[in-house]
Amino acid sequence: MALSRVCWARAALWGSAVPPGPYVARKLQFVRSGLAWGAPRYLFPRQLLIQHFWTPKQQIDFLDIYHALRNQSHPEILSYLERVIPLISDAGLQWHMTELCSKMQRGTHPSKHDILALRECFSDHPLGMNQLQALQMRALSRAMLLTPYLPSVLLRHRLKTHTTVIHQLDQALAKLGIGQLTAQEVKSACYLRGLNSTHIAEERCRTWLGEWLQISCSLKDAELSLLLHSVVLLSINYTGTGR
C-alpha cells in the first residue's frame, strides 16, 4: 500500500501541474483569501479536491481528462523521433529507429527489443537528455503532465528529476515483485508511467507493467531519456487503450 500511495501522490502532483482556466484561477484566489471555500470545491472537484475525495466515477472521468492532455503531445513526440533519423550516424541504429517509427504509425505495440535496441541513441546525440531540444522537452513535459511553460534549463532539470524518480521506483518495484501488488496498485503504477489503465483489465495492466520494468531495469542513468520517451512509446498502441 505504501508503494501505491507514492505512485498516486506523484500522479496527483503531475496532475496539479496542469494550469487551471481563468475562471477556476479566480475561484482559487477567493479560496486563498478566505472569501469562499465551500462552494468551489464541489463545483470544481478535479481542481480543488485531492484525489482521495473523488468519487469512483470522478476518478475515472478525471484520469481520462488528464490522459487526454497527455495524448495531445504524443504526435509531436513521435514526429520529432522521425525527424532525428537522419542525424543518427550509425546505419544500424537508423534502421531500428525507422522500424520503430513505422510500427508506431501502423498501430503496433513495440517489443522490449525494439526499445532497447535504440538505447545508444538516447544516451547521447541526438536524443540524450542533455541533447533534447526545447520543443521536444515541452512536448515531453506535457506527456508527463508537467507544465511546459518554463525555460529550457528548468524543463530539462524537471524531466531528469521525474524520470530518475520513476527509475528508482521501478528498481524498488522489481525487487518487491508485481505479484505483491493489488489490482488498484498495479493500475496506479501503470497510469503513473503513461498508460491509461482505467479501462484496461488487471491482467493486461500486469503484463504491461512487467514489460516496462524489464526495460527500465535494463537502463543505466545515462540512458534515462529512453525511459522518458517510453511513456509514449509503450502506451500509445497498447491493446485496450483506444478511446
N, C-alpha and C positions, 0 to 999 in steps of 0.2 A: 504493500500500500504506500510505503514511503516513496518508492520509485514513481508510482502513479502521481502522487502529489507534486513531485518535482517536475514531471512531464507536463502536467496540466498547468502548473504555475508558469512554466516557460511559455506554453501555448497562450495562456492568458496575457502574459507580458507582451508577446508579439502582437496579439490582437489589440492591445491597448495602444500600440504604436500607430494604428490606423487613425488618421485625423478625423474628428467628427465634423459634421457640417456646421455652417454658421449658426443655424437655429439651435442645435444641440450645444454649441460652444457658448451661446448666450445663456442657456439653461445652466451650464456648468458654472458660469460666472455667478449666477444667482445662488447656486448651491454653496460656492466657496464663500460668498459674502454672508451666508446665513439667512438670506431673504426667503428662500424656498428650498425644501428638501423632500417633502412627502410626495407631491405630485410627479415631479420629473422622473424619479426612479421607477415609477410604474409606467409612465408614458414612454420612457426610453430605457428599458431594462438592459439592452445589449450594451449601451454606452455607460450606464450609471450603476449597474449592479454587477458584482463579481459573479463568476460562473456558478459558484456554489448555490446561488439563489435563483438560477434559471430553472424553469420547469423542464421536464424531459422534452417536450415539443420545442420549447425555445432553444434548448441545447442543439437539437438537430438543425433547426432553422438558422440559428446564428452561426453555427460552424459551417453550414452551407454558404452563408453570406461571406464569411472570411475566406473560404476556399475559392469562391468565385473571384475574389480580389486577387488571390494568388494566381489563378488561372489566366488573368489578363496579362501577366508578364511572360507566360510560357512561350508564345510565338516569337516574341522578341529575343528571348534567350536562345531558342533553337536557331533562329535566323543568324544570330551572331556566331554560333558554332559553325554554321555553313560558311560564313564569310571568312573565318580564320583558316579554313582548309589550305588555301594557297600559301599561308605563312608557315605551315608546318614543313620543316626541311626534310624530314625522313619520309621516304616514299611509302614505307610500310604503315607508318602512323597516319599518313594522309589517306591511305586506302581504308584503314579502320575507321577514321572519322567520317569519311564519305559513306561507308556502310552503315554506321550508327545513325547518321542524319537521315539516310534513306529509310531505315527501319522506323524511325520516329515518324516520318511523313506517312508511311504506309499503315501506321497504327499498330505496329508490332512492339511488344514489350521486350526491351533488350535483356540479354543474359548477363550473368556475372562476368563472363569472359569478354563480352562486348565492352563493358565498362572498364574493367581493369586493364585491358589491352592499351588503353589510352592514358594510363597514369603518368607517363613521361610528359605528355602534352600539358598536363595540369600541374606539373611540379615546377615548370619554368616557362619560358616563352613558347607559345603565345598566351597560354591560359592559366599560368601560375597565379596565385593570389596577389602577388606584387605586380603582375603584368596586366591585370584586368583594367579595361578602360572605364571611364566614368559612366557611360551609358549602360554598359553591361552590369556594373555594380548597382546602379539604380534599379535595373530590372530584377536582379537577384535579391535586392533588398525587398522589393515588393513580393517576390516569391516567398520570402521568409516573414512576411507581414511586418517588416521594419520600414520606418519612414525613409523614402529615398531623397528627401529634401535636406541634404547635408553636404558639406564639402567632401571632395573625394577622399581626403585623408581620413575623415571620420567614418565615411561609408566603409572603407577598407578595414579600418580597425574594428568596427562593429561586426562586419561579416566574419572576420577572423575569429573574434571572440565567440560569437554564437556557434560557428562551425566547430570550434575547439570544444565547447561545452557539449555539443551533441556527440562528438567523437569520444569524449570521456564517458558520457552516459552509455554509449554503445559498448565500450570496453567493460563497464560495470555490469551491464545487462547480459553480455555474453557470458560472463562468469556466473551470474545468477541463474541463467537459463530461461528461455522463453516459456518453458513449461511451468515455471513457478508463477507466472503472471495470470491474473484473472482476465476474463474477456474484456472488461472495461479498461484494464491497464494496457492490454495489447492494442486496443483501438486508440487509446490516448497516445501511446508511443508511436503508432503509425501516423496519426494526424500531425504530431509534432515534426515528423520527418517528411511531410509534404503530401501524404496520401489522405484523401477524403474518406476516412474509414467509417463514417456514419452510415453508409449504405452498403457496406461490404460485409459478408459473412465472417464470423470469427476465424474459421479455419483459413480462409483466404487472407485475412489480415496476418495470421501467424506465419503463413508461407512468405508473404511479402516482407515481414519484419525479419525473418530468417535470412532472406536474400540480402536485405540491407545490412545486417550485421556482418555477414560474410565479407561484403565489400568493405565496409567501414573498418573492420578489424584487420584488413589486409593493407590498409593505407598508412603511410608514415605522415608525420606532421607536415612535411613539405608538400604533400600531395592532397591536402585537405580541400583545395579548390575543386577537385573531382567529387569529393563528398558533398560540397555545396551545390554543385551542378546536378548531383544525383537526386536532390529534392525534386527536380523537374524530370530528369531522365527516367527515373524509376517509377514515377507516379502517373505520368501523363497518359500512358497507354495500358495501365494495369486493368485486367478484366474486372468489370463491376464498377468502374469509376465513372462511366459515361452518364452525364446528366444534362 
